């Protein structure tokens, strides 16, 4: 059940393209933490949920991994982050609770979670720059917060490999924790897409621009407008038979049919002329009596 849900986020792959300014969130803990996965949630709402759950100090160590520049589509295969996937899908039997948010709208910062753990649990924070590939062998005493800051993933073929390498480094750090009671919080920020192009700079009117170039631009634009007018007909520019008009015609047809049946029924009524004459037979009979 969990394997088909994560995979990693294969179930949300069909809808993730609609939200390009969102990124996923993962939580895996060896402690029992009441949690519920969701498809979409705001960063503020997620922070409130985490504040209520982490204020009980369920673990000895809290590993906060920060991976900027990712999207849910980066986790649609099991090769993206295999070690994290093992914890989220139940293959790691030490994990007791998991939470998956496919789309987090907004940015959830590690400092916000760290402040909650420091104030509620008295934990001390250690920050590791993962881009250097070095980290201390001694991670301090419990309770502790280990923030692992990864660099943004590159755009291109090296993206998947970098994500897998970061997953291996995170797994190695978790494996060196002095205690088996830990919670992993995998925070991400939205990625930049390759097809997003930067706006083209359009220079403003330059008083020193060559007048000859200005005239040429005007002539070409007029020529292009004439060509577009010639090639495009009115049926290319406007839609005359809209769905609303089609439904109106159908409704009008049924209305006229009802009127036709009603008028036909009225015209088919036949009343004899004698029905409008006064019956005098009864009055004459009374006179004779």
LUMSEBA-867242 format. One line per 10 residues: their letters; for each residue z, x, y of N, C-alpha, C. Coordinates in pm, 1 decimal, m for minus. Layout:
% LUMSEBA-867242
a> Z,X,Y,Z,X,Y,Z,X,Y  ...
***
This chain:
% LUMSEBA-867242
xxxxxxxxxx> 0.0,83.5,m120.4,0.0,0.0,0.0,0.0,85.9,123.9  91.8,181.7,130.9,97.3,269.2,247.6,m23.2,361.4,255.3  m73.5,404.5,140.6,m187.3,493.6,139.4,m308.4,428.0,202.0  m329.5,301.1,168.9,m442.9,231.6,227.3,m420.2,203.1,374.8  m295.3,198.4,418.6,m267.6,169.5,559.9,m290.7,292.1,647.2  m251.4,409.6,602.1,m259.3,529.5,686.1,m397.0,592.0,678.1  m421.2,662.6,582.8,m547.3,718.2,533.0,m627.4,807.1,624.7  m596.6,861.5,733.3,m481.6,827.2,819.6,m522.1,724.5,925.3  m484.7,605.5,931.7,m527.1,501.1,1023.0,m665.2,448.2,987.6  m699.2,441.9,861.1,m832.0,391.9,823.9,m845.8,243.5,854.0
xxxxxxxxxx> m735.5,170.0,848.2,m744.4,27.5,874.5,m779.3,m1.1,1019.5  m734.6,85.0,1110.3,m765.1,62.1,1250.6,m893.4,124.2,1296.9  m970.4,186.3,1210.4,m1091.3,256.3,1252.0,m1195.4,162.5,1307.9  m1198.7,38.4,1260.9,m1301.0,m54.1,1307.2,m1276.2,m101.3,1448.7  m1152.7,m97.1,1494.5,m1120.5,m148.6,1626.8,m1084.5,m41.3,1726.6  m1073.9,82.6,1684.4,m1026.1,184.5,1775.1,m1128.0,219.5,1882.2  m1255.2,196.3,1857.3,m1354.4,229.7,1957.0,m1340.3,144.7,2081.7  m1273.2,31.2,2069.9,m1256.9,m54.3,2186.2,m1151.8,m0.8,2282.6  m1065.4,90.6,2240.0,m958.7,144.6,2323.9,m973.7,295.5,2330.3  m1040.3,343.8,2430.3,m1061.6,487.3,2441.5,m951.2,556.2,2521.2
xxxxxxxxxx> m869.4,479.9,2591.9,m761.9,539.9,2670.0,m628.7,529.4,2597.6  m631.8,518.5,2465.9,m509.9,511.3,2386.2,m508.7,623.7,2284.0  m392.3,643.7,2222.5,m376.8,747.5,2120.1,m267.0,703.8,2024.1  m266.1,755.7,1901.4,m170.9,707.8,1801.0,m32.9,770.3,1814.3  61.6,713.2,1742.3,198.8,762.8,1734.4,245.2,750.9,1589.7  315.6,856.1,1541.0,366.9,856.3,1404.4,515.1,894.1,1405.3  590.2,829.4,1319.0,731.1,863.7,1299.0,757.0,866.6,1149.1  818.3,975.5,1103.9,858.4,989.2,963.3,998.4,1047.7,960.8  1086.5,985.4,883.7,1226.3,1027.8,881.2,1279.9,1022.7,739.1  1366.0,1118.4,710.3,1436.8,1116.9,581.4,1557.7,1024.5,585.3
xxxxxxxxxx> 1584.0,966.1,702.3,1694.5,871.1,717.3,1637.8,729.8,724.1  1723.5,634.6,700.5,1683.9,494.5,709.6,1684.5,451.5,855.8  1565.3,433.2,911.6,1550.7,388.5,1050.3,1472.0,258.4,1049.3  1530.4,147.8,1091.9,1454.1,22.1,1096.7,1333.4,37.3,1188.1  1217.5,12.2,1133.8,1095.2,32.7,1210.0,989.9,m66.3,1164.9  893.5,m87.2,1252.6,781.1,m176.5,1223.1,655.4,m117.2,1285.2  552.5,m104.4,1204.3,426.1,m50.8,1253.7,351.6,m159.4,1329.8  258.1,m116.4,1413.8,181.2,m209.8,1495.5,46.5,m148.7,1527.2  m47.1,m234.3,1563.0,m180.7,m187.9,1600.2,m182.5,m138.0,1744.4  m120.6,m211.9,1835.1,m124.9,m178.1,1977.4,12.6,m198.4,2038.8
xxxxxxxxxx> 53.8,m102.7,2121.1,182.7,m111.6,2190.9,176.5,m21.0,2312.5  244.6,m61.8,2417.7,249.3,19.5,2538.2,351.9,131.2,2522.0  333.8,238.0,2599.3,425.4,350.9,2592.1,566.2,310.4,2635.5  576.8,221.5,2732.6,708.3,176.4,2778.9,780.5,98.9,2669.7  709.3,8.0,2604.5,770.3,m69.3,2496.5,810.4,20.3,2379.0  725.2,117.7,2348.0,757.1,210.0,2238.8,878.9,294.6,2272.4  891.2,338.2,2396.3,1006.9,417.5,2436.5,1135.2,336.5,2425.0  1130.2,210.3,2460.5,1248.5,125.0,2448.0,1289.8,108.6,2301.8  1189.9,93.5,2214.6,1221.4,81.4,2071.9,1283.8,209.7,2018.4  1226.5,324.1,2055.5,1280.0,451.8,2008.1,1419.2,477.7,2063.1
xxxxxxxxxx> 1443.1,436.1,2186.7,1575.5,455.4,2246.6,1682.3,380.1,2166.5  1648.5,258.6,2123.8,1745.3,180.5,2047.0,1767.0,240.1,1907.4  1662.6,295.6,1847.9,1674.0,349.9,1711.9,1740.5,487.5,1710.1  1703.0,572.9,1805.6,1753.6,710.3,1804.4,1892.6,722.1,1864.8  1937.1,622.1,1938.0,2070.5,628.8,1997.6,2180.4,626.5,1891.8  2144.9,585.9,1769.9,2242.4,587.6,1660.3,2252.6,725.6,1594.5  2169.4,821.0,1638.4,2170.9,958.7,1588.1,2156.7,962.6,1435.0  2042.5,916.0,1382.9,2030.2,905.7,1237.5,2005.7,1038.9,1166.7  1964.9,1145.1,1238.5,1927.0,1270.8,1173.4,2000.1,1388.7,1235.8  1990.3,1501.1,1167.2,2045.7,1625.5,1220.7,1946.2,1697.4,1310.8
xxxxxxxxxx> 1817.3,1687.6,1276.6,1713.4,1754.0,1355.7,1603.1,1653.3,1386.4  1548.3,1670.2,1507.7,1440.9,1584.1,1554.0,1324.2,1673.9,1596.9  1216.5,1667.6,1522.4,1099.4,1748.8,1551.3,1000.4,1662.2,1627.7  976.8,1696.0,1753.6,884.4,1621.1,1838.5,757.4,1703.7,1853.6  653.2,1664.4,1786.0,523.6,1731.8,1794.2,440.2,1664.5,1901.6  386.2,1745.0,1991.9,304.5,1693.6,2102.2,162.1,1743.9,2082.1  72.2,1652.5,2049.0,m68.4,1687.3,2026.5,m154.7,1614.4,2129.9  m195.0,1683.4,2236.4,m278.6,1617.6,2337.9,m424.9,1612.1,2295.9  m495.3,1518.2,2355.9,m639.4,1509.9,2338.3,m684.9,1460.6,2203.5  m621.2,1355.4,2149.4,m665.4,1299.8,2021.4,m686.0,1149.8,2036.1
xxxxxxxxxx> m750.2,1092.7,1935.0,m776.0,949.9,1929.2,m751.3,904.7,1786.1  m737.3,775.9,1766.8,m712.0,724.5,1632.8,m822.9,761.7,1535.5  m945.3,775.9,1585.1,m1056.7,811.5,1497.7,m1042.9,952.2,1442.2  m959.1,1037.4,1501.7,m937.9,1172.2,1449.3,m855.8,1171.0,1321.5  m791.7,1058.5,1289.3,m703.9,1051.5,1172.0,m756.2,953.5,1067.3  m885.3,929.4,1066.8,m941.4,832.3,973.5,m968.3,890.4,835.3  m955.3,1020.5,818.3,m974.4,1082.0,686.8,m846.1,1152.3,645.0  m829.0,1167.8,516.0,m708.2,1231.6,463.3,m706.2,1381.5,490.1  m820.4,1440.7,527.5,m826.3,1584.0,555.3,m785.5,1617.2,697.8  m767.5,1516.7,781.6,m734.8,1543.4,921.7,m599.3,1611.2,934.7
xxxxxxxxxx> m497.7,1552.4,875.0,m362.3,1607.7,877.2,m299.6,1578.1,741.6  m335.1,1653.6,638.8,m292.1,1618.7,502.0,m141.9,1621.0,481.8  m71.4,1714.2,546.1,73.8,1724.9,524.8,148.0,1611.3,595.2  102.6,1580.3,715.8,160.2,1464.5,783.9,123.5,1336.1,709.6  2.2,1331.2,657.8,m39.7,1213.9,581.7,43.4,1193.4,456.8  84.8,1302.4,392.4,169.0,1290.1,273.0,303.4,1226.1,307.5  355.8,1255.2,425.0,482.9,1197.3,465.2,467.0,1051.1,505.3  352.5,1017.9,561.9,333.5,881.3,609.6,290.8,785.9,499.2  233.6,836.1,392.9,181.7,749.9,286.4,275.0,737.5,167.5  390.7,803.2,170.5,486.4,790.1,61.7,472.3,895.0,m46.7
xxxxxxxxxx> 378.1,987.6,m32.7,366.3,1093.0,m133.5,482.4,1191.6,m123.9  540.6,1205.2,m5.9,661.8,1284.8,10.5,781.2,1192.8,m15.1  845.2,1208.3,m128.5,951.3,1117.5,m169.5,1077.6,1130.3,m85.8  1089.6,1236.0,m7.4,1209.6,1251.8,75.2,1206.5,1161.4,198.0  1089.7,1112.9,235.8,1077.0,1028.0,354.2,1122.4,886.9,319.6  1215.9,835.0,400.1,1273.3,703.3,376.7,1217.5,595.8,470.0  1166.3,633.6,585.3,1115.7,534.3,681.0,1001.7,595.5,760.8  902.7,512.9,792.1,786.3,556.3,870.0,749.0,448.4,970.6  682.3,491.4,1075.3,629.5,401.5,1177.9,493.8,453.1,1221.5  396.3,363.7,1227.1,261.6,399.0,1271.0,220.4,302.6,1381.1
xxxxxxxxxx> 184.4,356.3,1496.7,127.4,278.2,1606.0,m14.3,331.5,1627.3  m112.0,253.2,1589.9,m250.3,299.5,1600.2,m293.0,327.3,1743.7  m255.1,239.5,1834.1,m298.4,250.8,1973.2,m178.0,240.7,2065.5  m145.4,350.1,2133.2,m38.9,351.4,2233.3,m104.7,358.4,2370.3  m86.2,254.5,2448.8,m142.0,250.2,2583.2,m46.6,319.4,2679.3  m92.8,427.4,2738.1,m6.5,508.2,2823.7,35.5,635.1,2752.6  115.2,715.2,2820.8,157.3,845.0,2767.9,307.7,843.0,2745.8  347.5,872.2,2623.5,488.9,886.2,2588.5,522.5,1035.1,2587.5  610.3,1078.0,2676.6,640.4,1219.3,2693.2,758.5,1261.3,2606.1  749.7,1384.9,2559.7,856.9,1438.7,2475.4,987.4,1452.1,2553.2
xxxxxxxxxx> 977.0,1477.4,2682.9,1097.2,1492.7,2764.2,1177.5,1363.9,2768.2  1109.2,1248.9,2768.6,1179.3,1121.2,2772.0,1262.3,1100.4,2645.1  1203.6,1132.6,2531.3,1277.0,1119.6,2405.4,1387.6,1224.2,2397.3  1357.6,1345.7,2443.6,1459.0,1450.9,2441.9,1580.6,1416.4,2525.0  1558.5,1353.5,2638.8,1672.0,1314.0,2723.4,1760.7,1211.4,2653.5  1699.3,1121.3,2578.8,1778.1,1021.3,2505.0,1864.6,1088.4,2399.2  1805.1,1181.6,2325.3,1880.0,1248.5,2218.1,1987.9,1340.7,2274.6  1961.1,1402.8,2387.7,2061.1,1490.7,2448.1,2181.3,1412.1,2498.9  2154.4,1297.8,2562.4,2264.3,1219.7,2619.6,2340.8,1140.2,2513.5  2271.1,1087.6,2412.0,2336.4,1003.2,2311.9,2392.6,1082.3,2194.7
xxxxxxxxxx> 2325.9,1190.8,2156.2,2366.0,1264.1,2035.6,2417.6,1404.4,2065.2  2407.7,1448.2,2190.6,2451.5,1583.4,2224.2,2366.6,1691.9,2161.5  2240.9,1664.1,2135.8,2151.7,1762.0,2072.5,2100.5,1861.3,2175.8  2075.6,1984.0,2130.8,2018.9,2087.6,2217.9,1870.9,2102.1,2185.8  1792.2,2135.5,2288.7,1647.3,2134.5,2275.6,1591.8,2276.0,2266.1  1493.3,2293.1,2175.9,1419.0,2417.3,2161.5,1270.4,2385.8,2170.7  1202.4,2454.1,2262.6,1060.0,2429.6,2284.4,979.8,2543.0,2222.0  879.3,2508.0,2143.0,793.5,2606.1,2075.6,650.6,2588.1,2125.0  592.8,2695.6,2175.9,452.9,2694.5,2217.7,366.6,2726.7,2095.4  305.7,2624.0,2038.3,230.1,2643.4,1914.5,100.8,2717.8,1935.6
xxxxxxxxxx> 51.4,2726.1,2058.3,m74.4,2797.1,2082.8,m60.7,2945.9,2053.5  61.0,3000.1,2065.2,82.7,3141.2,2034.6,96.5,3165.8,1884.8  127.4,3061.9,1809.6,145.9,3075.9,1666.2,277.6,3136.6,1626.0  368.2,3159.3,1721.3,497.9,3221.3,1694.1,609.1,3122.4,1723.4  715.0,3128.5,1645.4,831.9,3046.6,1668.9,952.4,3115.7,1605.6  1071.6,3088.0,1657.1,1190.8,3158.1,1606.5,1224.0,3116.8,1464.1  1273.0,3212.0,1389.6,1313.5,3182.4,1251.3,1441.2,3100.2,1246.8  1528.8,3119.4,1345.7,1651.9,3041.8,1354.7,1629.4,2926.1,1451.5  1640.9,2805.8,1402.4,1614.1,2686.7,1483.2,1741.4,2624.6,1539.1  1851.7,2694.8,1530.2,1976.2,2647.4,1589.6,2051.4,2553.7,1498.0
xxxxxxxxxx> 2171.4,2521.8,1543.1,2259.0,2434.6,1464.9,2231.1,2288.6,1497.5  2277.2,2204.2,1409.4,2258.8,2060.8,1429.4,2365.9,2006.4,1523.8  2336.3,1901.7,1597.4,2206.1,1835.1,1607.1,2111.0,1912.1,1699.6  1983.7,1914.3,1663.5,1887.3,1991.5,1739.7,1757.6,1916.2,1760.5  1690.9,1951.2,1868.3,1559.9,1894.0,1902.5,1460.5,2008.4,1908.4  1356.3,2003.2,1828.8,1252.3,2105.8,1828.6,1124.1,2042.2,1879.1  1082.2,2082.6,1997.1,959.4,2030.7,2057.0,847.4,2130.1,2028.2  745.4,2087.2,1956.4,631.7,2171.7,1920.8,513.2,2126.8,2006.3  472.7,2211.7,2098.6,364.6,2178.5,2190.8,234.7,2243.1,2143.2  139.9,2159.4,2100.1,8.5,2207.2,2058.7,m87.2,2203.1,2177.4
xxxxxxxxxx> m191.1,2283.3,2168.5,m294.8,2279.8,2270.8,m391.4,2166.4,2242.8  m463.6,2123.2,2345.0,m557.1,2013.2,2329.7,m669.0,2051.6,2233.7  m710.0,1957.5,2151.9,m814.6,1984.9,2053.5,m949.1,2004.6,2121.9  m1029.6,2098.4,2074.1,m1161.6,2120.2,2134.1,m1258.8,2010.7,2093.3  m1364.0,1995.4,2172.2,m1469.9,1901.7,2139.1,m1576.8,1975.5,2060.2  m1611.4,1923.3,1944.1,m1712.7,1990.2,1864.2,m1670.3,2004.1,1719.9  m1743.6,2085.6,1644.9,m1715.4,2099.0,1500.9,m1581.1,2163.6,1469.4  m1525.2,2243.3,1562.9,m1397.3,2310.0,1537.2,m1278.4,2216.7,1555.9  m1303.6,2092.4,1591.3,m1195.4,1998.6,1621.8,m1112.6,1966.7,1497.1  m1178.9,1931.9,1387.6,m1107.7,1895.2,1264.9,m1027.2,2012.6,1208.8
xxxxxxxxxx> m1084.1,2132.5,1216.5,m1014.8,2249.0,1164.2,m890.4,2279.8,1245.9  m899.7,2265.4,1378.8,m784.8,2291.3,1464.0,m673.5,2190.4,1437.7  m711.3,2065.4,1415.6,m611.3,1962.8,1386.2,m543.1,1990.8,1252.8  m618.5,2037.5,1155.5,m560.2,2071.3,1025.9,m468.4,2193.2,1036.2  m507.6,2292.5,1117.9,m421.9,2410.2,1137.1,m290.9,2372.1,1205.4  m298.8,2285.6,1303.8,m176.6,2239.3,1370.4,m86.5,2163.6,1273.6  m146.9,2089.4,1185.0,m69.4,2017.2,1084.0,3.5,2114.3,991.1  m62.8,2225.0,956.8,2.0,2325.2,871.9,117.9,2393.3,942.3  101.7,2425.4,1070.9,210.6,2488.7,1145.7,329.8,2394.4,1157.8  303.2,2267.4,1183.3,412.3,2170.6,1193.7,486.0,2158.4,1060.8
xxxxxxxxxx> 412.5,2157.8,951.5,475.9,2149.3,819.8,562.1,2271.7,790.9  517.2,2387.7,835.8,594.9,2509.3,813.7,725.0,2506.9,893.4  719.4,2455.3,1015.5,841.2,2446.1,1097.6,939.9,2348.2,1034.7  889.4,2235.0,987.7,977.5,2136.1,924.0,1039.8,2194.1,797.5  963.7,2274.1,724.4,1016.0,2333.3,601.9,1125.7,2435.0,625.8  1136.1,2490.1,746.4,1238.2,2589.0,778.9,1363.7,2527.8,841.7  1369.1,2395.3,850.7,1487.3,2332.2,908.3,1608.3,2355.1,818.2  1725.3,2384.2,876.0,1845.6,2409.3,793.5,1895.7,2286.0,721.6  1858.4,2166.8,765.9,1908.7,2043.4,706.9,1792.2,1958.7,655.9  1820.1,1880.8,554.3,1718.2,1791.6,498.9,1715.1,1656.4,570.2
xxxxxxxxxx> 1806.6,1635.3,664.2,1807.0,1512.3,742.2,1732.9,1537.8,873.1  1607.7,1497.0,878.1,1526.3,1522.0,997.2,1437.3,1400.7,1024.2  1389.9,1396.1,1146.9,1298.1,1291.5,1191.1,1183.3,1358.0,1265.7  1062.1,1323.9,1228.8,942.8,1376.8,1294.5,885.3,1268.3,1384.5  865.6,1303.2,1509.6,801.2,1213.9,1605.2,672.7,1282.3,1652.4  560.9,1225.0,1617.6,429.8,1284.1,1647.6,370.9,1211.2,1767.5  379.3,1275.4,1884.3,330.2,1216.2,2008.6,190.2,1269.1,2038.2  106.8,1184.4,2094.9,m29.4,1224.3,2129.7,m65.9,1170.6,2267.2  m172.4,1226.5,2321.6,m230.5,1176.3,2445.7,m378.4,1150.8,2421.6  m439.8,1061.2,2498.9,m580.6,1026.2,2474.6,m673.6,1146.2,2488.7
xxxxxxxxxx> m782.4,1141.1,2414.7,m881.7,1247.6,2415.1,m992.1,1217.8,2514.9  m1071.6,1320.0,2544.0,m1192.3,1304.4,2622.9,m1311.4,1300.4,2528.9  m1403.4,1207.7,2555.5,m1518.4,1191.0,2468.2,m1636.9,1269.0,2523.5  m1717.6,1319.1,2431.4,m1831.3,1401.6,2469.8,m1935.5,1322.7,2546.5  m1950.3,1193.1,2514.7,m2053.5,1116.0,2581.5,m2015.5,1075.2,2721.6  m1889.9,1099.4,2760.7,m1848.2,1067.5,2896.7,m1898.8,1175.3,2990.6  m1990.9,1140.8,3072.0,m2052.1,1237.3,3163.3,m1987.9,1226.9,3300.0  m1979.2,1339.1,3368.5,m1922.3,1341.7,3501.8,m2019.9,1280.1,3599.7  m1970.3,1215.4,3703.2,m2060.6,1152.6,3799.5,m2147.0,1254.8,3870.7  m2271.6,1217.2,3893.4,m2366.3,1306.0,3960.2,m2341.3,1300.9,4108.6
xxxxxxxxxx> m2333.4,1416.7,4169.2,m2307.2,1424.8,4311.6,m2432.9,1388.1,4389.4  m2417.4,1290.9,4476.2,m2527.0,1249.2,4560.9,m2496.2,1293.0,4703.6  m2571.6,1388.4,4758.2,m2543.0,1436.6,4893.2,m2567.7,1328.4,4996.3  m2484.9,1329.9,5098.0,m2501.0,1236.3,5207.8,m2617.5,1280.2,5296.9  m2648.4,1194.8,5393.1,m2759.7,1226.2,5482.2,m2732.0,1355.2,5558.0  m2820.4,1448.0,5544.7,m2806.8,1577.3,5609.7,m2896.7,1579.2,5732.1  m2841.7,1595.7,5853.8,m2926.8,1595.4,5973.5,m3021.4,1714.7,5977.1  m2990.0,1819.3,5899.3,m3075.7,1936.4,5897.8,m3176.3,1935.4,5783.8  m3186.9,1823.3,5714.0,m3278.8,1815.1,5602.2,m3421.5,1809.5,5654.4  m3512.5,1862.7,5577.1,m3652.3,1868.7,5618.5,m3708.5,1727.7,5631.1
xxxxxxxxxx> m3765.6,1686.7,5747.5,m3819.1,1551.1,5762.6,m3931.3,1521.8,5664.3  m4009.2,1623.9,5626.6,m4117.7,1603.2,5532.2,m4065.4,1554.2,5398.2  m3952.1,1608.7,5354.8,m3892.8,1567.1,5228.7,m3842.8,1423.0,5235.8  m3792.6,1383.5,5353.2,m3746.6,1246.7,5369.6,m3861.6,1149.8,5357.6  m3975.9,1181.7,5418.7,m4092.0,1094.3,5410.0,m4142.3,1081.8,5267.7  m4140.8,1193.3,5195.1,m4186.9,1188.9,5057.2,m4096.6,1100.8,4972.1  m3967.5,1109.3,4995.2,m3874.7,1026.3,4919.8,m3897.6,878.7,4948.0  m3923.4,844.5,5072.9,m3947.6,705.6,5106.8,m4075.6,655.3,5040.8  m4179.9,737.0,5043.1,m4306.1,695.6,4982.6,m4291.4,674.1,4833.6  m4222.0,765.2,4764.8,m4204.7,751.7,4621.0,m4122.1,628.9,4585.5
xxxxxxxxxx> m4019.2,600.6,4662.3,m3936.6,484.0,4632.1,m4014.8,355.6,4651.2  m4098.6,349.8,4756.4,m4179.9,230.9,4778.4,m4280.8,212.9,4666.2  m4335.5,325.2,4619.7,m4431.7,318.5,4510.4,m4365.7,269.9,4381.8  m4243.6,315.6,4355.2,m4174.3,272.7,4234.5,m4139.3,125.9,4239.8  m4104.8,76.7,4362.4,m4073.6,m64.8,4373.4,m4196.1,m150.9,4351.2  m4312.3,m106.9,4404.2,m4435.7,m181.7,4383.1,m4474.0,m183.6,4236.4  m4452.4,m70.6,4167.4,m4486.8,m63.4,4026.8,m4398.0,m153.5,3943.0  m4267.3,m157.7,3977.2,m4176.5,m244.9,3903.7,m4211.9,m391.0,3925.3  m4251.9,m428.4,4050.2,m4288.3,m565.7,4078.7,m4412.8,m606.5,4002.7  m4505.7,m511.7,3985.9,m4629.7,m541.8,3915.6,m4606.6,m558.1,3766.5
xxxxxxxxxx> m4521.8,m471.9,3710.4,m4503.2,m472.2,3565.3,m4411.1,m583.6,3517.9  m4313.2,m621.3,3600.0,m4213.4,m718.9,3558.5,m4252.5,m858.1,3605.0  m4256.9,m952.7,3515.7,m4283.7,m1091.4,3550.0,m4152.7,m1163.8,3577.0  m4165.6,m1290.4,3618.9,m4044.7,m1367.8,3646.8,m3963.6,m1393.0,3520.4  m4032.8,m1402.4,3406.2,m3960.0,m1425.5,3282.1,m3881.5,m1302.8,3238.1  m3918.5,m1182.5,3289.2,m3842.1,m1061.7,3258.7,m3717.7,m1050.7,3344.7  m3721.8,m1110.6,3463.1,m3610.2,m1097.9,3556.5,m3511.4,m1212.4,3545.4  m3558.7,m1331.6,3506.0,m3473.2,m1449.1,3505.3,m3476.9,m1516.1,3369.0  m3373.4,m1588.6,3340.2,m3362.9,m1665.1,3216.8,m3363.4,m1812.6,3252.8  m3471.6,m1879.5,3215.2,m3488.9,m2017.8,3255.4,m3426.8,m2115.8,3155.8
xxxxxxxxxx> m3431.8,m2085.8,3031.0,m3381.0,m2176.4,2927.8,m3249.7,m2120.9,2875.4  m3140.6,m2156.8,2942.4,m3008.2,m2106.3,2907.4,m2943.7,m2195.3,2801.1  m2841.7,m2146.4,2733.2,m2769.6,m2231.0,2636.3,m2709.8,m2355.7,2698.5  m2663.1,m2344.9,2822.6,m2608.2,m2463.4,2888.6,m2712.9,m2569.8,2911.1  m2832.8,m2526.6,2953.0,m2941.2,m2622.9,2972.8,m2983.2,m2685.9,2840.6  m2985.3,m2606.0,2735.9,m3021.1,m2657.8,2603.9,m2921.4,m2764.4,2557.3  m2791.7,m2738.5,2575.0,m2691.5,m2837.2,2535.8,m2700.2,m2962.5,2622.3  m2733.2,m2945.4,2751.7,m2748.4,m3061.6,2838.3,m2863.7,m3149.6,2796.7  m2974.5,m3087.4,2754.2,m3089.4,m3165.9,2708.7,m3056.0,m3243.6,2581.1  m2983.9,m3178.8,2490.2,m2946.1,m3248.0,2366.8,m2854.0,m3366.7,2396.5
xxxxxxxxxx> m2755.1,m3344.1,2484.3,m2664.4,m3453.2,2519.9,m2739.3,m3566.7,2589.6  m2834.7,m3530.8,2677.4,m2914.6,m3633.9,2744.5,m3000.6,m3712.4,2648.1  m3052.1,m3644.6,2544.4,m3132.5,m3714.1,2444.2,m3050.0,m3820.0,2371.4  m2928.1,m3782.0,2329.3,m2842.8,m3878.9,2260.9,m2801.3,m3993.0,2353.6  m2779.7,m3963.0,2481.5,m2742.4,m4066.9,2576.3,m2856.1,m4166.3,2594.8  m2978.5,m4118.1,2606.8,m3093.6,m4206.0,2621.9,m3115.9,m4288.5,2494.2  m3090.0,m4227.5,2378.6,m3104.9,m4302.2,2253.8,m3006.5,m4418.0,2245.7  m2881.9,m4393.0,2290.7,m2781.9,m4500.7,2290.5,m2821.4,m4612.0,2387.1  m2871.1,m4572.0,2505.2,m2915.0,m4674.1,2601.4,m3031.3,m4755.3,2546.0  m3120.6,m4687.1,2475.4,m3236.7,m4757.9,2418.1,m3191.9,m4860.3,2314.5
xxxxxxxxxx> m3100.5,m4821.8,2230.4,m3051.2,m4916.0,2129.2,m2978.4,m5032.9,2194.9  m2900.6,m5006.0,2298.9,m2826.6,m5112.6,2366.3,m2920.6,m5212.6,2432.6  m3021.1,m5161.2,2507.0,m3116.1,m5251.1,2572.8,m3200.1,m5328.1,2470.8  m3234.2,m5264.4,2359.2,m3310.6,m5333.4,2255.9,m3229.8,m5448.4,2196.0  m3100.5,m5425.9,2178.5,m3015.6,m5532.0,2125.4,m3004.3,m5648.8,2222.5  m2994.6,m5617.0,2352.8,m2987.1,m5724.7,2452.7,m3117.2,m5803.7,2460.2  m3228.8,m5734.2,2455.3,m3357.3,m5802.5,2465.7,m3390.4,m5883.2,2340.8  m3329.7,m5850.0,2228.1,m3358.3,m5922.4,2105.0,m3282.9,m6054.6,2093.9  m3191.7,m6077.4,2186.7,m3118.4,m6204.6,2184.1,m3211.4,m6319.0,2221.5  m3217.5,m6429.7,2143.6,m3303.0,m6546.4,2167.3,m3216.1,m6672.1,2182.4
xxxxxxxxxx> m3220.8,m6731.5,2301.1,m3142.1,m6851.8,2331.1,m3240.4,m6966.3,2361.8  m3234.4,m7080.8,2293.3,m3325.7,m7193.4,2322.6,m3296.2,m7255.3,2459.0  m3400.8,m7313.4,2517.3,m3383.4,m7374.3,2649.9,m3290.3,m7494.8,2644.8  m3284.4,m7566.2,2532.7,m3198.3,m7684.1,2521.2,m3051.1,m7650.8,2533.2  m3018.2,m7523.4,2514.0,m2878.5,m7484.6,2523.3,m2826.2,m7496.9,2664.5  m2918.9,m7494.1,2762.5,m2875.8,m7502.0,2903.1,m2882.5,m7646.4,2956.5  m2930.2,m7747.7,2876.4,m2937.1,m7886.9,2921.0,m2804.7,m7959.0,2888.5  m2770.1,m8056.8,2973.1,m2645.6,m8130.9,2956.1,m2662.7,m8236.2,2848.4  m2566.6,m8242.2,2760.5,m2569.9,m8338.8,2651.0,m2521.7,m8474.7,2702.7  m2613.9,m8573.7,2718.0,m2581.7,m8707.2,2773.4,m2557.4,m8812.1,2666.4
xxxxxxxxx> m2573.1,m8778.0,2542.1,m2555.8,m8877.0,2433.0,m2412.7,m8927.8,2425.1  m2319.5,m8843.9,2447.2,m2177.7,m8884.6,2437.1,m2140.2,m8980.5,2549.2  m2189.9,m8952.5,2672.6,m2156.2,m9042.4,2785.7,m2219.9,m9178.7,2768.6  m2344.0,m9188.1,2716.1,m2409.2,m9319.3,2695.1,m2336.8,m9399.6,2588.7  m2286.0,m9333.2,2485.6,m2215.8,m9403.1,2380.3,m2088.6,m9468.6,2433.4  m2022.3,m9399.7,2525.0,m1900.2,m9455.0,2582.5,m1928.6,m9579.0,2666.2  m2045.4,m9579.9,2737.6,m2079.5,m9692.6,2820.7,m2103.3,m9819.2,2734.7  m2166.9,m9803.6,2623.0,m2193.3,m9916.3,2537.1,m2064.5,m9971.8,2477.9  m1967.7,m9888.7,2459.8,m1841.1,m9934.7,2406.9,m1765.9,m10015.0,2514.1
***
